[in-house]
Amino acid sequence: MSKAMEERINREKDKERIDNSFEHIKNLMEAMKMTAEQEMSILKIPDEDRAVLSKRF
């Protein structure tokens, strides 16, 4: 597999992980009446992902 193809696959996986995390956090926020930061702490979201996710809220 070419390096470009591997990088594309990794970017798609990262996007999917972020999208899934966003949906989970949003659902928990609605159900638990907590902030996004509180939910990300509970879910142990890595700092790199938190930076991306925080921009969506």
BELTA-V545911 format. One line per field, one symbol per residue. phi: phi as a letter, one per 20 degrees, with the letter a starting at -180 (. if undefined). burial: b if it has 9 or more other ideal C-beta (glycine too) atoms within 8 Angstrom, else e. A space follows every 10 residues. Layout:
phi=???
burial=???
//
This chain:
phi=.fffffffff ffffffffff fgffffffgf fdldefffff ffelffgffg fffgfee
burial=eeeeebeeee eeeeeebbee bbebbeebbe eeeeebeebb eebebeeebb ebbbeee
//
